[in-house]
Amino acid sequence: MAITDINEYAHLTDADVEALGAELDALRREIEADRGVRDVTYLRRTILAHRVLEVAGRLALLGSHRRSLWLLGTGALAVAKIIENMELGHNVMHGQWDWMNDPEVHSTTWEWDMVCASPHWKHSHNYIHHKYTNVVGMDHDVGYKILRVTRDEPWEPRRALQPLFNVILAATFEWGIGLHDLALKEVIQGEKPKEVAIPQMKEFGRKIGKQVAKDYVLFPALTGPNFRHTLTANLTANLIRNLWAYVVIFCGHFPDGAEKFTVDTLEDETQGQWYLRQMLGSANFHAGPAMAFMSGNLCYQIEHHLYPDLPSNRLADISVRVRELCEKYDLPYTTGSLWVQYGKTLRTINKLALPDRFLRDTADDAPETASERRFAGIDKALGLRSAIAEARRRRRLRRRAR
């Protein structure tokens, strides 16, 4: 089952956790004090790149009856949508640029280019997900209410279809995010008040109307006889953006090493323990500057979860310091190539579509689900990273013995 005592799982004392928290607090203050022209320049260049790509894509699609211009326009538009979604929308609405006091890039005014209404996302993501990160039953991003990604969730017959649900979610990711905060199941069951649900659904409906009109009526109509070609280009660009966002998000939350927690961990949780939960519940993937930019710097998911409101362009530097802290406290720093991380995620999704009786590992010591009980019989003097290595060694030996 999920972790119930984060200090015990991490092999750290209260004093260790407090010291870790103090060091991470100091790192935050250091970055906050250093924000300035460098960061503003980065943001302005990002906005310019997005606008140039979108305009170029729209102009190319004026000749979308030609295959070369369709491909050029679709590609430019897809990249523009990815930048707007990942590096601008996600990060602006986290408040990463609020310190500039610029209404154009303020978390209270930004509305992004997707069907999800920004107020709904900020509640389900900024508040629910980042406050209750990977707490089973509290964080709705654990499987997005569709997928079983931990053995703490009981198997049901519908889980057998989750490989299919996963493909559908990937292709329609913006719609899944848009519906996330509406909690329609709770509305139908009468658990969510209608006076709250109805205004939300109306706002969602208005946002859908704007996006559908823009992408599938207005811009195709502006290309005249190329309406159908431009329509398919816009559909394709949105599909590419959805698939990329899905892969990036899933690689940061569901590969091996992104641990889950029970609600017990929230009781009297200190700032140091919150930091520790973010570090243990997130995962990174390797990326060069270009891929980091295209992922909204969410290749540094661990650092983003530690400091969700610090500018994304600082996460690469922060990651060096966080790695040093992991070395110091013998904590794992979960990372790998993009496709290795996604491969592990896909394995978990497909594996947990099966009933538990078909699974080999225990509920306390499996790649996707672990608890402090996985360390039974292991020297308690070891740090967490060392203890995990020993637990994995013993698991391999048990498998060979079978």
C-alpha positions in Angstrom: 0.0 0.0 0.0 1.0 3.7 -0.1 3.4 5.3 2.3 1.9 6.1 5.7 4.9 7.5 7.5 7.1 9.6 5.3 9.9 10.0 7.8 10.2 6.3 8.3 10.0 5.6 4.6 12.7 8.2 3.9 14.9 6.8 6.7 15.2 10.3 8.1 14.7 11.6 11.6 12.6 14.7 12.4 15.8 16.7 12.7 17.0 15.5 9.3 13.7 16.5 7.7 13.7 19.9 9.4 17.3 20.5 8.2 16.3 19.4 4.6 13.4 21.8 4.7 15.6 24.6 5.9 18.0 24.1 3.1 15.2 24.0 0.5 13.7 27.2 2.0 17.1 28.9 1.7 17.3 27.9 -1.9 13.9 29.4 -2.6 14.9 32.7 -1.0 18.1 32.7 -3.1 16.2 32.3 -6.3 13.5 34.8 -5.4 16.2 37.5 -4.6 17.9 36.9 -7.9 14.9 37.2 -10.2 15.2 40.1 -12.7 16.2 41.1 -16.2 17.4 37.6 -17.2 14.0 36.1 -16.4 12.0 38.9 -18.0 14.1 38.6 -21.2 13.5 34.8 -21.3 9.7 35.3 -20.9 9.5 38.0 -23.6 11.4 35.9 -26.0 9.2 32.9 -25.3 6.1 35.0 -26.0 7.6 36.3 -29.2 8.6 32.8 -30.4 5.0 31.6 -29.8 3.5 34.5 -31.7 5.9 34.3 -34.6 5.2 30.5 -35.0 1.4 31.0 -34.7 1.4 33.7 -37.3 3.7 31.8 -39.6 1.5 28.7 -39.3 -1.7 30.6 -40.0 -0.2 32.3 -43.0 1.1 29.0 -44.4 -2.4 27.5 -44.0 -3.7 30.1 -46.4 -2.3 27.7 -49.0 -3.1 24.5 -47.2 -4.4 22.9 -50.4 -0.7 22.3 -51.1 0.7 19.5 -49.1 4.0 21.2 -48.3 2.2 24.3 -46.9 -0.2 22.1 -45.0 2.7 20.3 -43.3 4.5 23.6 -42.7 1.5 25.3 -41.3 0.4 22.3 -39.2 3.9 21.9 -37.7 4.4 25.6 -36.9 0.9 25.7 -35.3 1.5 22.5 -33.3 4.8 23.9 -31.9 3.1 27.2 -31.1 0.3 25.5 -29.2 2.8 23.4 -27.3 4.8 26.5 -26.2 1.6 28.3 -25.3 0.3 25.4 -23.3 3.5 24.1 -21.6 5.9 27.0 -21.2 3.4 29.9 -21.0 -0.1 28.9 -19.9 0.9 26.3 -17.3 3.7 28.4 -15.8 2.0 31.8 -16.0 -1.1 30.4 -14.2 1.2 28.9 -11.5 2.1 32.5 -10.6 5.7 32.2 -11.8 5.6 35.6 -13.3 3.3 37.4 -10.9 6.3 39.2 -9.3 6.6 41.3 -12.5 3.1 42.9 -11.8 2.4 42.7 -15.5 -1.3 42.0 -16.2 -0.4 40.4 -19.6 1.4 37.5 -17.8 -0.3 37.4 -14.5 -1.9 34.2 -13.1 -5.2 36.0 -12.5 -5.6 37.2 -16.1 -4.2 34.5 -18.4 -6.5 32.3 -20.4 -4.9 29.6 -22.4 -5.5 28.1 -25.8 -7.4 25.0 -24.9 -10.9 24.0 -23.8 -10.1 23.9 -20.1 -11.2 27.1 -18.4 -8.3 28.6 -16.4 -10.1 29.0 -13.1 -11.0 25.3 -13.1 -7.5 24.2 -13.9 -6.0 26.5 -11.2 -8.3 24.9 -8.6 -7.8 21.2 -9.6 -4.0 21.7 -10.3 -2.5 24.5 -8.3 -4.6 23.8 -5.2 -5.7 20.2 -5.2 -2.7 18.5 -7.0 0.1 20.6 -5.6 -1.2 20.6 -2.1 -2.1 16.9 -1.9 0.5 15.6 -4.3 0.1 11.8 -4.8 -2.1 11.4 -1.7 -4.5 8.6 -2.6 -8.1 9.7 -2.4 -7.1 13.4 -2.2 -5.1 14.1 -5.3 -7.4 13.6 -8.3 -4.4 13.5 -10.7 -3.5 10.1 -9.4 -4.9 8.3 -12.4 -7.1 11.2 -13.4 -10.1 9.3 -12.0 -9.8 7.0 -15.0 -6.7 4.9 -14.7 -5.5 2.7 -11.8 -1.9 3.5 -11.2 -1.5 2.2 -7.7 -2.6 -1.0 -5.9 -4.1 1.1 -3.2 -7.1 1.5 -5.6 -9.0 -1.8 -5.7 -9.3 -3.6 -9.0 -12.7 -3.4 -10.7 -13.8 -5.1 -14.0 -13.8 -1.7 -15.8 -10.0 -1.6 -15.2 -9.5 -4.2 -17.8 -10.3 -1.5 -20.4 -7.8 1.0 -19.1 -5.2 0.5 -21.8 -7.9 1.7 -24.2 -8.9 4.5 -21.8 -5.3 5.5 -21.7 -5.1 6.0 -25.5 -8.4 7.9 -25.5 -7.1 10.2 -22.7 -3.9 10.8 -24.5 -5.6 11.9 -27.7 -8.2 14.1 -26.0 -6.0 15.3 -23.1 -7.2 18.9 -23.2 -10.8 17.6 -22.8 -9.9 15.4 -19.9 -8.2 18.3 -18.2 -11.2 20.5 -18.9 -13.6 18.0 -17.3 -11.3 17.3 -14.4 -12.5 19.9 -12.0 -16.2 19.6 -12.9 -16.4 16.2 -11.1 -19.5 15.2 -13.1 -19.8 11.9 -11.3 -20.1 13.7 -8.0 -22.7 16.0 -9.6 -24.8 13.0 -10.8 -24.6 11.3 -7.5 -25.7 14.5 -5.7 -22.4 14.9 -3.8 -21.5 18.2 -5.5 -24.0 21.1 -5.0 -25.7 22.2 -8.1 -25.2 25.9 -7.2 -21.5 25.1 -7.6 -21.6 22.7 -10.5 -24.0 24.7 -12.8 -21.9 27.9 -13.0 -18.8 25.7 -13.6 -20.5 23.8 -16.5 -21.7 27.1 -18.0 -18.2 28.5 -17.9 -16.8 25.3 -19.4 -19.4 25.5 -22.1 -18.5 29.1 -23.0 -14.8 28.1 -23.2 -15.6 25.2 -25.5 -17.6 27.5 -27.7 -14.8 30.0 -28.0 -12.2 27.3 -28.8 -14.4 25.4 -31.3 -15.4 28.7 -33.1 -11.7 29.8 -33.3 -10.0 26.6 -34.4 -12.7 24.9 -36.4 -14.8 27.7 -37.8 -13.2 31.1 -37.9 -9.6 30.3 -38.9 -10.6 27.7 -41.5 -13.2 30.1 -42.9 -10.4 32.8 -43.3 -8.6 30.4 -45.7 -11.6 30.4 -48.0 -11.6 27.4 -50.4 -9.1 25.7 -48.2 -11.5 25.5 -45.3 -11.4 21.7 -45.1 -7.6 21.5 -45.3 -7.2 24.2 -42.6 -9.7 22.4 -40.4 -7.8 19.2 -40.5 -4.6 21.1 -39.8 -6.0 22.6 -36.7 -7.3 19.3 -35.6 -3.9 17.7 -36.1 -2.1 20.5 -34.3 -4.4 20.1 -31.3 -3.9 16.4 -31.4 -0.1 16.8 -31.4 -0.3 19.3 -28.5 -2.5 16.9 -26.5 -0.2 13.9 -27.1 2.9 15.8 -26.1 1.3 17.3 -23.0 0.1 13.9 -22.0 3.5 12.2 -22.4 5.3 15.0 -20.4 2.8 15.0 -17.6 2.6 11.2 -17.3 6.4 10.9 -17.3 6.6 13.3 -14.3 4.0 11.5 -12.2 3.6 7.8 -12.9 7.0 6.1 -13.6 8.7 3.9 -11.1 9.9 5.9 -8.1 7.0 8.4 -8.1 5.6 7.2 -4.8 2.0 7.4 -3.5 0.9 8.4 0.1 -2.0 7.8 2.4 -3.9 10.6 4.1 -2.1 9.8 7.3 1.0 11.6 5.9 -1.0 14.9 6.0 -1.5 14.8 9.7 0.6 17.5 11.3 2.7 17.6 8.1 5.6 20.1 8.4 7.1 22.1 5.6 10.0 19.8 5.5 7.7 16.8 5.1 5.8 18.6 2.4 9.0 19.1 0.5 10.0 15.5 1.0 6.6 14.3 -0.3 7.1 16.4 -3.5 10.6 14.9 -4.0 9.5 11.3 -3.5 6.2 11.7 -5.4 7.7 13.2 -8.6 10.0 12.1 -11.4 12.2 13.8 -14.0 13.3 12.9 -17.5 16.5 13.8 -19.3 16.3 16.7 -21.7 18.5 19.1 -23.5 17.7 22.8 -23.7 15.3 22.4 -26.7 13.3 19.5 -25.1 13.3 21.3 -21.8 11.8 24.3 -23.4 9.2 22.3 -25.3 8.2 20.5 -22.1 7.7 23.8 -20.2 10.7 22.7 -18.2 8.6 20.0 -16.7 11.4 17.6 -17.4 12.4 19.0 -14.0 9.1 17.9 -12.4 10.8 17.3 -9.0 12.0 20.9 -8.9 8.7 22.2 -10.2 6.8 20.4 -7.4 9.2 21.8 -4.8 8.8 25.4 -6.2 5.7 25.5 -8.4 5.7 29.4 -8.5 9.4 30.0 -9.3 10.2 30.8 -13.0 10.5 27.7 -15.1 13.8 28.9 -16.7 15.5 28.5 -13.2 14.6 24.9 -12.7 17.7 23.6 -14.5 20.0 25.4 -12.1 17.8 24.4 -9.2 18.1 20.8 -10.2 21.8 20.8 -9.6 21.3 21.9 -6.0 18.5 19.4 -5.4 20.6 16.6 -6.7 23.3 17.6 -4.2 20.7 17.5 -1.4 19.6 14.0 -2.5 23.3 12.9 -2.3 23.7 14.5 1.1 20.5 12.8 2.6 20.9 9.6 0.6 17.6 10.2 -1.2 16.7 8.9 -4.6 16.6 11.4 -7.5 14.2 9.7 -9.9 15.0 10.4 -13.5 15.6 8.6 -16.8 15.2 9.1 -20.5 11.8 10.3 -21.7 11.0 7.0 -23.3 12.2 4.9 -20.4 10.1 6.9 -18.1 7.1 6.6 -20.3 7.7 2.9 -20.9 7.6 2.3 -17.1 4.4 4.4 -16.9 2.8 2.4 -19.7 3.8 -0.8 -18.1 2.1 0.2 -14.9 -1.1 1.2 -16.6 -1.3 -2.0 -18.6 -0.2 -4.2 -15.6 -2.8 -2.7 -13.2 -5.5 -3.4 -15.7 -5.3 -7.0 -14.4 -6.7 -8.3 -11.1 -4.2 -8.4 -8.2 -4.0 -12.2 -8.3 -2.1 -12.0 -11.6 0.5 -9.6 -10.2 3.8 -10.9 -8.9 5.1 -8.2 -6.5 3.5 -7.4 -3.1 1.4 -4.3 -2.5 4.3 -2.9 -0.3 7.2 -3.5 -2.7 6.2 -3.1 -6.3 7.7 -0.7 -8.9 4.6 1.4 -8.9 3.5 1.0 -5.3 5.6 1.0 -2.2 5.4 1.6 1.5 7.8 1.7 4.5 7.0 -2.1 4.9 9.2 -2.9 1.9 12.2 -2.4 4.1 11.4 -5.2 6.6 14.6 -7.0 7.5 16.8 -4.4 5.9 19.4 -2.5 8.0 17.7 0.6 9.3 21.0 2.4 9.3 20.9 2.6 5.5 19.6 5.8 3.8 16.6 5.5 1.6 18.4 5.3 -1.7 20.7 2.5 -0.3 17.7 0.7 1.2 15.8 0.8 -2.1 18.8 -0.7 -3.8 18.9 -3.5 -1.3 15.2 -4.1 -1.5 15.4 -4.4 -5.3 18.4 -6.8 -5.0 16.4 -9.0 -2.7 13.4 -8.9 -5.0 15.5 -10.0 -8.0 16.8 -12.9 -5.9 13.3 -14.0 -5.0 12.3 -13.9 -8.7 15.3 -16.0 -9.6 14.4 -18.5 -6.9 10.9 -19.0 -8.4 
